[in-house]
């Protein structure tokens, strides 16, 4: 099958970039399955296992789809008629009342339900690209992973929780002084900021962490930070928003809207079975399963079926 994956950003993602990493691993797995995959993505992109076509913003999407394409996989809302069979994955949240294409896929059950849909596929990563976890190592701090300048990710809440617990916090995705989304200056010596990190540096920091602090203020659609942290044996301590109750059960972490309760739960971080948490992430959120689930969606569309009974609409 000839598959075209479309996204307006550049690949590969070296630092921050959830959607970019997801579509990278999706294409990689589809290629392993014997399919021909091409990317239609931002100029300057490169890939060693799939052809890359530079996306031209001044032209229609439809005109840039190769003739031999069997199915197109868009990763953003589309607003034009597409001549080839296609699906659309929505990776983020949307405004109330926003209407989506009938062949839309969401990234968690909760994400789909909030858009009056039952069509979803969990994000997956290729864990072979990550370091092996060390379950016996001493873990002396907790970590925050996400764009700290984005208020809904709530780095302030993560700092408050660790301060209440008397714990140390490593922040990946932000700096001590922030001006982007309202002024924030963190003076606490218990908090260390590493800015936007990726690759081995990020993995090594997570690997030595006692757990992920994730007190999001919005309905998280999925959260790669959750599954990456779990892979390294880190329990998740956060708020029960969006997909978190779906992804994090009592064996994998602790969820509450009460910062005092979360802070108290941090004291039990070493009581979690880190090997079980890691195996759970590896078995349930890997790119092979993701690719198989998307391929099922492709076949449905190619057989003339719709992925939703009606156009999804956000609550």
C-alpha positions in Angstrom: 0.0 0.0 0.0 1.2 3.5 -0.8 0.6 5.7 2.2 1.1 9.5 2.4 1.5 11.1 5.9 0.9 14.8 6.0 1.9 17.3 8.7 2.9 21.0 8.4 5.9 20.8 10.6 9.5 19.6 10.1 10.7 16.0 10.8 12.5 14.5 12.6 11.8 16.2 16.0 15.1 16.6 17.9 13.7 18.2 21.0 10.1 19.1 21.7 7.6 17.7 19.2 5.0 15.0 20.1 3.2 14.8 16.8 6.4 14.7 14.8 7.7 11.8 16.8 4.4 9.9 16.6 4.2 10.1 12.8 7.9 9.3 12.5 7.5 6.0 14.4 4.2 5.3 12.6 5.9 5.6 9.2 8.8 3.5 10.4 6.5 0.7 11.5 4.4 0.8 8.4 7.6 0.5 6.3 8.5 -2.6 8.3 5.1 -4.0 7.5 6.0 -3.8 3.8 4.2 -0.6 2.8 5.6 2.4 0.9 5.4 5.5 3.0 6.0 9.1 2.0 5.9 12.2 4.1 4.4 15.5 2.9 5.9 17.8 5.5 7.7 21.2 6.0 10.7 22.0 3.9 14.0 21.1 5.4 12.7 17.7 6.7 14.6 14.5 6.1 14.0 10.8 6.7 16.2 7.7 6.0 13.4 5.2 5.6 10.7 7.1 3.7 10.6 9.7 0.9 10.0 13.3 1.8 8.0 15.7 -0.2 8.3 19.4 0.8 4.9 20.8 1.7 4.1 24.0 -0.3 1.8 26.3 1.7 0.7 28.3 -1.3 -0.8 25.3 -3.0 -3.8 23.1 -2.2 -3.2 19.9 -0.3 -5.0 17.9 -2.9 -2.7 19.1 -5.7 0.4 17.9 -3.8 -0.8 14.3 -3.3 1.1 11.8 -5.6 -1.1 10.0 -8.1 -0.2 6.6 -6.9 -1.2 7.3 -3.3 -3.6 4.7 -1.9 -4.5 6.6 1.3 -3.6 9.9 2.9 -3.1 10.3 6.6 -3.5 14.0 7.7 -2.5 15.1 11.2 -4.4 18.3 11.3 -7.9 19.5 10.4 -8.4 19.8 6.6 -10.7 22.3 4.9 -10.7 21.3 1.3 -12.0 18.4 -0.7 -9.5 15.5 -1.1 -9.8 13.2 -4.1 -7.9 10.3 -2.5 -9.2 8.2 0.5 -8.0 9.7 3.7 -8.1 9.8 7.5 -7.4 12.7 9.9 -5.8 12.4 13.3 -6.4 15.2 15.7 -3.6 15.4 18.3 -4.8 18.3 20.4 -7.9 19.9 22.0 -10.3 22.1 20.2 -12.7 24.9 20.8 -16.3 24.0 21.8 -18.5 23.4 18.8 -15.7 22.7 16.4 -16.8 20.2 13.8 -14.4 17.6 12.3 -14.2 15.3 9.3 -16.2 12.1 9.5 -13.0 10.1 9.1 -11.3 11.6 12.1 -9.3 9.7 14.7 -8.4 10.9 18.2 -5.5 9.9 20.4 -7.4 8.4 23.5 -10.8 7.2 24.4 -11.4 10.3 26.5 -10.2 12.6 23.7 -12.7 10.9 21.4 -15.6 11.0 23.8 -15.1 14.8 24.3 -15.6 15.1 20.6 -18.6 12.8 20.5 -16.7 10.0 18.8 -15.5 6.5 19.5 -12.6 6.5 17.0 -9.2 6.6 18.6 -5.7 5.2 18.4 -3.2 5.5 21.3 0.1 7.1 20.5 3.0 4.7 20.4 6.8 5.0 20.5 9.6 2.7 19.4 11.1 1.7 22.8 14.1 0.1 21.1 15.3 3.7 20.4 15.4 4.4 24.2 17.9 3.4 26.8 17.1 0.4 28.9 15.7 1.3 32.3 17.7 0.7 35.5 15.2 -0.4 38.2 17.9 -0.8 40.9 19.4 2.7 40.7 18.7 5.2 43.5 16.3 7.9 42.4 16.8 11.2 44.2 14.4 13.6 42.5 11.1 13.8 40.6 10.7 15.3 37.1 8.4 17.6 35.1 8.4 17.0 31.3 6.5 19.4 29.0 6.5 22.9 27.6 6.8 24.8 30.9 5.8 28.1 29.2 2.4 26.6 28.5 0.3 27.3 31.5 -2.0 24.3 31.1 1.0 22.0 31.6 1.3 23.7 35.1 5.0 23.7 36.0 4.0 26.0 38.9 1.8 23.3 40.3 4.6 20.7 39.9 6.9 23.0 41.9 4.3 23.5 44.6 3.8 19.8 45.0 7.4 18.9 45.3 8.0 21.8 47.8 5.1 20.4 49.9 6.8 17.0 49.8 10.2 18.4 50.6 11.4 16.8 47.3 13.7 17.9 44.5 12.4 18.6 41.0 14.0 18.5 37.6 12.2 20.5 34.9 12.6 19.5 31.3 11.0 21.9 28.9 11.5 25.2 30.6 13.8 27.8 32.2 14.1 29.3 35.6 12.9 32.7 34.2 9.9 32.7 31.8 8.4 35.7 30.0 6.5 34.0 27.3 3.2 33.2 29.0 3.3 35.7 31.9 6.3 36.4 34.1 7.6 33.4 36.2 10.7 33.4 38.3 11.6 30.2 40.3 14.0 30.8 43.1 13.8 27.5 44.9 17.2 25.7 45.0 15.3 22.4 45.0 14.3 22.9 41.4 16.7 22.5 38.5 15.8 23.6 34.9 17.3 22.0 31.8 15.4 23.8 29.1 14.3 21.9 26.0 16.1 18.6 26.0 15.9 15.5 23.9 17.6 12.3 23.1 20.1 10.8 25.5 20.1 13.7 27.8 16.4 13.6 28.3 16.3 9.8 28.7 19.1 9.9 31.3 17.3 12.5 33.3 14.0 10.5 33.3 15.9 7.3 34.0 17.2 8.6 37.3 13.8 10.1 38.4 11.5 8.8 41.1 8.4 9.8 39.2 6.7 12.2 36.8 4.9 15.2 38.3 2.1 16.0 35.9 -0.6 18.3 37.4 -2.1 19.5 34.1 -4.8 22.1 34.1 -6.5 21.0 30.9 -8.0 17.8 29.6 -4.8 16.1 28.4 -5.5 14.4 25.0 -2.8 11.7 25.6 0.6 12.9 26.9 3.8 11.3 25.6 5.5 12.5 28.8 3.3 10.0 30.6 4.3 6.9 28.6 8.0 7.9 28.2 8.2 8.3 32.0 6.4 5.0 32.6 8.8 3.2 30.3 11.7 4.2 32.6 9.8 2.9 35.6 8.5 6.2 36.8 5.0 6.3 38.5 2.9 9.3 37.4 1.6 11.8 40.0 -0.9 14.2 38.5 -4.4 15.5 38.2 -7.3 13.3 36.9 -7.8 15.4 33.7 -8.5 14.2 30.2 -6.8 10.9 29.4 -4.9 10.5 32.7 -7.4 8.3 34.5 -7.5 6.1 31.4 -3.7 5.8 31.2 -2.7 5.8 34.9 -4.3 3.3 37.2 -3.4 2.8 40.9 -0.5 0.5 40.0 1.0 3.1 37.8 0.7 6.3 39.9 -1.6 8.5 41.8 -4.1 11.1 40.6 -5.8 13.9 42.6 -6.9 17.5 42.4 -5.6 18.0 45.9 -1.9 19.0 45.9 -1.5 18.0 49.5 -2.6 14.5 48.7 -0.3 14.3 45.7 2.6 15.5 47.8 1.9 12.8 50.4 1.8 10.2 47.6 5.3 11.2 46.5 6.6 9.7 49.7 5.5 6.3 48.5 7.2 6.6 45.1 9.7 3.8 45.8 6.9 1.4 46.7 5.7 1.1 43.1 6.9 -1.8 41.0 9.1 0.0 38.5 9.6 -3.0 36.3 5.8 -3.6 36.0 5.3 0.1 35.1 7.9 -0.1 32.4 6.6 -3.3 30.9 3.1 -1.9 30.9 4.2 1.1 28.8 6.3 -1.1 26.5 3.4 -3.5 25.9 0.5 -1.0 25.6 2.0 2.1 24.0 4.4 0.9 21.4 4.6 2.0 17.8 3.9 -1.5 16.4 0.5 -1.6 18.0 -0.2 2.0 16.9 0.7 1.2 13.3 -1.5 -1.9 13.3 -4.5 0.0 14.7 -4.0 2.8 12.1 -3.8 0.2 9.3 -7.2 -1.1 10.4 -8.5 2.4 10.0 -7.0 2.7 6.5 -8.7 -0.6 5.4 -12.1 0.6 6.7 -11.8 3.8 4.6 -10.5 2.0 1.5 -13.5 -0.3 1.8 -15.8 2.6 1.6 -16.7 2.8 5.3 -16.7 5.9 7.6 -14.7 6.0 10.9 -17.6 7.8 12.6 -21.3 7.6 12.2 -21.5 11.4 12.1 -19.1 14.3 12.1 -17.3 14.6 15.5 -18.0 17.8 17.3 -16.1 19.1 20.4 -18.0 19.6 23.7 
